[in-house]
Amino acid sequence: MDSNKKVAFYTLGCKVNQYETESIKKQFIDNGYDVVAFDEYADIYVVNSCTVTAMADKKTRNILRRTKKINKDSLLIATGCYAQTNAKELEKIEGIDYIVGNTDKGEIFNLINENKKLFVKNIFDETDYKEYSFTTFREMSRAYVKIQDGCDNFCSYCKIPFARGHKRSRKLESIITEIKELAKEGFKEIILIGINLGSYGEDIGEVRMEDVIDEISKIEGIERIRLGSIYPDKITDRFINQLKTNDKLMPHLHISLQSGDDEILSLMKRKYNSKLVKDVLFKIKKEIKDIKFTGDVIVGFPHEKDVNFENTYNLIKDISFADLHIFQYSDRENTLASTYKEKVPAETKKIRSKKLEELAKEMYIKEREVYLNQELEVLIEEVKNKKSYGYSRNYLKVEIGEELEVNEIVKVKINDLSKGLLYSEYKKK
């Protein structure tokens, strides 16, 4: 019978949170704990929270309230962004043993031995990037690497600077050391992640995100490099040139757009206007073959009238996105936008969201049907039910009708779009 203590994790929110959970998990494993599923009996439960939306806050609270029903004698730890910004609210929830902010998140294993419930410090006192134990956050055959934390933009709707603090960049040497280890483990694809990825290096000197990409490209075994997301105003000419000339940098960008209307962008305190978005993205489309965009957009922002929404709708339609994440605006406490008076009615937000969802479906098909009878290069990530699945260089998911090797890169010929992208034949790269 296994006598090891057991720990379970629940992670909400972004890839950065998931990366950090893997590091915390490693500390417990290194100290003899077995990791079990969150709905199983465990000695310790760790909830890594998100606060990007009101729904994320609510989900965090619900998970924390029900956790000790599995083992009433367990230790329950709340950490992450919601723990950082709303510790007093969490203190009211019965059963939480430790509340750990983002500053001390990487020290959770050591902190549980201290007789102190609250570990939440002023996040803005953090001036340097805090390293996490090297670990691997993977989705099938892709590995995520965090290179940056924090954000100084203070967009009017966003709580994240209060949860993550000022922008802080990881040292280039540390990034490269981790990726070299991942290459030795056999990973071919690296995804760079951060809270405001495009601001990498601005706080530590001359080095920039483009330098990180250049150095990763030299690492033997790494064949694909992707970015988690990027703001339109952080896309430089140098980066566009990398997209054009560096075969390892994949032709796909996830754009943190939020709006395509100048009045709303100004109210959001975004640092760009619709002209910059169009100029940059159309330039990329013109210069980089097969580039695909995915993006985030907020509907129903305060003061958003029909004409503002139509401007956003038309910009998105003109550019054409392969996929779109649509969020209905919700007030976040202590943000400037929460004080704006002209709120958009809930029903109007639903209607606008539905209209964008319909557009997203049309664009989804349009951006994929051009590849019928064409070849795509796919990295196999998963094999199940005698089929293989993976992503093309420009991040289109492909289904292949036979079992192949995970982590193999193959060429496939697309012959059907009825259920997604299917193949008819393939040949090894």
N, C-alpha and C positions, 0 to 999 in steps of 0.2 A: 504493500500500500504506500502511495506517495505521501510522505510526511512534510513536504515543502509547504510553506505558506503560499497563499494564492492572492493575486492582485488582478483587478479588472479595470479597464479604461473605457471611457466614452468621450469622444472628441466631437465638438461642434465647430462649424465654420470652415475657415480657409485652409489652404495647403500648408501655410506657415504653422498654424496650430497643430496640424497633423504631423508635420515634421518634428515639432517640439515634443509631442506626445511620444514619438518613437524614441527620443533621447531619454525621456523620463522612464519609459518602459525598460530601456537597457540598464538603467541603474538598479532597478528591482531585480532583473534577471541576473545581473552580475553579483547580486547579494543573495542568491538562492531562491528567489520567488518564481513560482510558475504563473504565467499569464493565462487567464481564462476569459471566456466570453462574458460580457457585462451582465447578462441575465443569469449567470451561474453563481453558485456560492463562492464567496471570496472573503479574505480577511481584510482587504483594503480595496476601496473603490475610489478611482480618481476621475473626476469630471472636468475636462478641459473646455471651458466655456467660450461662447462667442457673444458679441453685443452689437453686431453690425446692423441688426434690425430689431424691432420690438418683438417679432416672432421668435428670434433667436433667444432673447431674454426669457420669454415665456417658456420656451422649450427647455432651457437650462433649469429653470425653477422646478418644472414638472419632473424632470429626470432626478434632480436632487431629492425631491420629496418622496419619491417612490423607491429609492435605492435600498434603504435599510430594511425594506420588507423582505428581502432575500436573506439577510443575516443582520439581525438587530444589534449584534455585538461587534460588527465590523467598524473599521475606521473609514469615514467618508471625507474626502478631500475635494474642495472646490477650488479650481485654479483658472487661469486664462483671463480673457478680456473683460468678461462680466464680473469676475471676482475682483479685478483691478478697479473697475469704475463704480461698482455697486456693492462693496463689501458690507456696508451697514444693512442693506436690504437682505443680503444673504445671512447675516447674523440672526435674523428673525426666523429663519427656517430651522425647525427642530431637527436635530440629528447630524448636522454638519460639524465635524470635529476640527477641521482645519480650513482656513480660507487663505489661499496663497496667491498673491498678485503676480504679474508677469515678471517683475524684477527678480523674484526668488523662485520662479517656476522650475528652473534647472536644478534646484537644490532640494526638491521635495523629499527625496528619500532621507536625507540628513535631517530635515526639519521636523519630521514626524517623531523624532526622539526628544524634541524639546517640548517642555510643558507650556506651550503658548498657542493659542487658537488662531490668532490673526497675524499674518505675514504680508502686509500690504504697505509698501512704501510709496513715496512720491515718484512716479515714473519719470517725471521731467528732471529728476536728479541724475538719471542715467546719461552719461556722456559718451561712453564707449560701447561698442558692440559686445554683447556677452556671448562667449562661446558655449556651445552645447557639446555633450559627449558625442563623438562621431558615431553615427548609427546609419541606418538606411530606411528612409521612407520610400516605399516602392508602390507603384501600381503596375502589377505584372512585371514587365521587363524594363520599365522606366524608373529612374531614380531622381528624386527631388533633392535639391541642395539649396539651403537658405543662405543668402549672401548679404541680406540687408534687413533692418528693422526700423520701425518708427516712421513718422511722417510730419513734416512741418507745413503742409498745405492748409490745414484747418478749413476744409470745405464746410460750408455753412450747415450741411445736413449730417455731418459725420462725427461720430464719437471716437473713432479709432485713434487719433492723436492722444486722447486722454487715457486710452487703454495701452498704447504702445510707446508714447513719448516721442522725443525728437528723433529725427533721422540719424541712424547709426550704421556704418558700413563695416562689414567683416574684412579682415586683412586678406589680401589677394593670396598670400602664401598659404594661409589656412584653407582657403577655398580649393586651391589646386591640390593640396595634400589630400583632402577628402576625396576629390574626384579621381585622383590617381588610384586610391584604394578601391573606389567603385569600379574603375576600369579593370583592376586586377580580379575583382569578383565577377567580371563578365558583363557588366552593364554596358550597353551600347548607346543608350539615350539618356541625356541629362536635362532636367528642367530646372532652370534657375528661378527661385522664388524670393519674395520679399514683400514688405508692406507697401513700399513705393519703389519698385525695382529700378526705375529709370533714374532715380536720384542717387544711385550707388556711387560712392566715391566723393561726393560733393563735400563731405564732412572730414575727409582724411587726406586731401591733397590732390595730386594730379591724376591719379588713377580713376578710370571711369568704367562703366559697364562694358563698353566696347573692348577695353583692355582685358577684362575677364574672359570675354568670348574669344579673343585672340589667343590667350594662354591655354584655354581649354582645348582649342582646336589643335594644339600641338600634342595633346596626350594620345598616345597610341591606344587603340581600342574604342575610343569614343567616336561614334559615327554620326550622332545626332545631338544637336543642342537646341533647346527651346526656351522661351521665356514664359513665366507664369502669366503675366499681364504687363501692360505698359500704358502710360498716359500719352495722349497724342502729342503734347508739347515736349515730351522727352525723347521723341524720335528724331535723331540727328541725321545729317547728311552722311556722316561717317558710318552710322548704323545701317542706313539704307545701302550704302556701298558694300557693307559686310553681307547683307542679305543677297546682294547681286553677285558677289565674288567668292564667298565662303560656302563651299558645298556642304559643310557640316551644320551650318545655321539653317534651320528648317523654315520654309516659306509659309509660315503661319504666325499671326499675331492676334493675341486677345487684347482688344482695345477697351480701356476704361473710359467710355464715352460719356455716359450719364444723360446728356441732352445734345440736341443739334440746333438749339435755338439760342441766339445771342443774349436775349434778355434773361432767360432762365439760367444760362451758364454764368452770367454775371451775378445773379442772385445766389447761385450755388457757390460763388467764389472760386470757380475753376479758373485756371490761368491760361485759357485759350478761348478762341471764338470759333464759330462754324467755318469761317474761311480757312483757318489754320488746319482744321480737321480735314476739310475737302482737299486743300492743297497737298497736304502730307500723304493722305491715303491714296489719292489719285496718282500722285507721283510714284508711290510704291507699286501700285497696280500697273502702271505704264512700264516700269523698269524691271520688275521681278515677275518672271513667268510663273503662272499657276499659284500665285500668292492667295491665301485665304485669310479672311478676317472673321473673328468671332468678337462678341462685345457685350458690355453691360449698359443698360439704360434704365433710368428712373422715370416713371410716369406719375402724373398728379402732384408734381412739386408745387408748393404754394405759389400763387399768382399765375400758374400755368393755364392760359386760356386756350380756346380751340386753335387760334392761329399759331400759338407757341408749339402746341402739340403737332400740328400739321408740318411745321418747319422741321421738327425732329423726325417725324415719319418720313418726310420727303428726302431728307439727308441720308437716312438709313437705307431707303429704297434706292437712291442714286448710287451709293457706294456699293451696296449689296454685301450682306454678311452671311457666312455659311451657317452660323448659329447665333442666337441672341438670348441673353439672360435678361428678363424683364422684371423689374421690381416696382411695386406700388409704394409710393412715398409714405413713410410713417415718421412722426416726430420722434427725435431722440433728445433726451433731457440734456440741458446745458449747452445745446447747440443754437447757433444764431437762427437757423431756419425754423426752429420750434417757436420763435417769437413772431414770425411773420403772420400777419393777420388774415390774408386772403387764402384760406385753405380750400382745397379742391374736394368737393363732395365724394364720398366713398363710391357711389354709383357711377360717377363720371370717371373715376380712376379705373373701375372695372371695365367700362366700355372702351376706354383708351388702351388698356392693357390687352383686351381681347382683340382690338384692331391690330395692334403690333404683333400679337401672337399669330394672327392670320398672315400678316406680311412675312413673319419669320418662317412659316411653313412654306410659303411660295419661294422665298429665297433659298431655303434648304434644298428644295428640289432643283431649282435653277442652277445653283452652284455645284451640283453633283451630276446632273444629267449630261453635262458636256463631256464626261469621262466614259460614257457608254462606248464600248468597243475600243477603248484606249487602255494603255498600260499604266499601272501605278506601282510604285515600290512600297512595300508594306513590311513593317516590323511586327512579327507575330508576338502577341502578348498573352493570348489565352487560347486553350483548346478545350472544348466541351461539346458533348453530344455529337462527336465525330466531325466537328467543324472547327475551323480556326478563325481567330479574330485579331485584328491589329489596326494600326493607323498608318495612313499614307504620310508622305513627307509633309504635305500641307494639311494634315490633321483631319482627314476624312476617315471615318471608321469603315472597315472593310470586312465582310464575311466571306470566308473561303470554304468551299464545300468538301473539304477533306482535312484529315489530321496532319499538321506539320509540326516542326520543332519550335517550341517557345524560344524567343530571342533570335530566331532566324530572320534574315531580311530576304524577301522574295519579290519577284515581279509577278503581278497578276493582271489578267485582262478582264475588264469589267464588262459584264453582259446583261446585267439586270439591276433595276433600281426599285423594284416593287416592294422589297422588304429592307431596303438599304443597298449597299454595294455588294454584289456577288461576283465571284470570279468564274471563268470558264477554264483557264489554263494558267500555269505559272512556270517560271523558270528561276533557278537560283541566280542570285546576283553575281 
